Amino acid sequence: MTRPDYIEFQDRSIPKAYLITFRCYGTWLHGDERGSVDRRHYNRYGEAKITPDVEMEAKKAKLLKHEPFYLGAAERQVVESAIREVCSVREYVLFGHHVRTEHAHIVVNNACKPERMMDSFKAYSTRALRNAGLIGPEAKPWSRHGSTRYLWSDEHIAKAVEYVINGQGGELPEFD
């Protein structure tokens, strides 16, 4: 006889999809009024974000190696096309995506790790931006890492797609 929690565990052992978000370089620094996350020293799961701090944000801005990078209309179109190309070439299931001026959101499914998927999206996008002449050969348009949220159910996927497509003004919905 199996325990009820064993079945539940099996249902949640493999995510159905991921919500992947990556930001443009220099567009959201520690100390920003929106709050921020520093995985090394702050923001353990369930804890508050780093509080806004104008002095901290100014210090972080001075450490930037180049100007912040923003996506204009042409850049956004190129990145959207690169996201679709990654999904086609790597056989990812794309549920939804939205490229904004400072970041990109992608709701996607595949059996590989979401960090690897995010790296592919960033690499294809960077190459496409260079090939289109929208950034130089040395430009680094993306911040380090990003966010990889695990989506465990069809309801989570639907919430993530709704947020990505229609809800860019609010907080992320709960997926846990």
N, C-alpha and C positions, 0 to 999 in steps of 0.2 A: 504494500500500500504506500503510495506517495503522499507526502505532506502537501497541503494546499500552497504553502509558500514556495515550494520547489517549482511548481507549475508557473507561479507568478514570476519567479526568478528567471526561468527559461524564456518567458515572454519578453523580458526586459534585458536579456543578455546581449542581444545584438540590436543596435539602433536601426530603425526603419529608414532614417535619413539624417542629414545634418543641416544646420543653419550655419553657414560659413560667412564671416564678415572680416574684411581687411580694409584698413584705412590708408589714405594717402599720407605720404611722409610729412611730418611736422604740423598736421592739422588738428591734433588733439594732444596737448602736452599735459604732463602732471601739473596739477594746480589749476587746471581749466575749470571754469564755473560749472561745467556739466559733471564734474567729478571724474576720477580716473582710477585705474587699476595698476598696481605694481605687484606682479606675481611673486617677486622675491621677498618683499618686506611687508606688504599690506594685502588686504582683500582676500583673506581666506574665505572659503565657501560660506555664504550666509552673513558675512560681515559687511559693514558699510564701505563704500568707496573712499578714496582719498578725498578729503574735503577741499573745496576751492581755496586757492592760495595764490594771490597775484604775484608775490615775490618768488615763489617756487616756479610758477609758470614763466616768469621773466628769466630766471636762471636757466631753465630748460631751453628756452628760445635761444639764448646765447650759445648753447652747446650744439645747435643745429649745424650740420656741415654745409647745407645749402638752404635756399628759400623753401618754405612749404610748397608742396605740389598740389594743385587743384585741377580737377577734371572739367574742362569746358565741354560744350556740346559735341564737338568732333572727337575728343578724347573718350567721352562716355560711350559714344557709338562704337568706337574701335574696341573698347574694353568689353562691351556687351557681345560683340561679334567673337572676340577671343574666348569668352566664357562658353558660348555655344560651340565653338570649335573644340575646346577641351572636352566637353561632354560628348561630342560626336566621336572624336578620335579615341578617347579612353572608355567609351561606352558607359558614361555616367548617366543616370536618370535625372534630368533637370526638371524640378517642380516649379521653380520660379526664380527670378533674379531681378535685381534693380541696382543700377549704377548711379550713384549720386555724385555731387561735386567733391566730396571728401572721403567717400567710402563706397564699397560694393557689398551687397548682400546676395547670397546664393543659397537656395534650398535644393539639396542634391542628395542622391543616394548612390552608393557603391560599396563594395565590400572592403575597400582599402581604408587606411586611416585618414581622418579628415585633415590632419596637418599636411599629409602628402598631397591631398587634393587641393588644399589652399595654395601650396607651393606651385602646383601646376597652373592654377588660375593666375597667380601673380606672374609667373615666368612667361606664359603665353601672352598675357596682357602687355607686359613690358616689351617683349619682342615685337608685338603688333604695333605698339605706340612708336617704337623706333623705326620700324619699316614704313610707317605712315609719315615719318618725319615730324612727329609731334613732340618727341623728346630726343635729346642728344644721346650719343653712345655711352656716356658715363653716368647719365641720370639714373637715380634710384627713386622711383615714384612711390614706393610703398613703405610703410612703417614695418618694423620688425614684428613678426608673427601676426596675430589677429585673434579672432574669437571662433571657437568651434563648439557649437551647442549640439548636443545629442537629442534627436527627436525619436521618441519611443513608440508613438502610436500614430494612427491616421489623423486623429484629432490634433496632435502636436504639429504634424505636417501642415494641416489645414490652417492652424493658427499662425504658423511661421510664414506660409505663403501669403496669407491675408496681411500680416505685418509688413512683409517685404514689398508687396505690390501696392497696398492702400494705406498702411499705417505708419509712415515714416516720421510722423510728428510726435509719437508717444513712446512710452517705455516698451521694452521687449516683453512679450507675454511670458508666463511661466511655462516651462517645459518639463519640470522635474516632477 
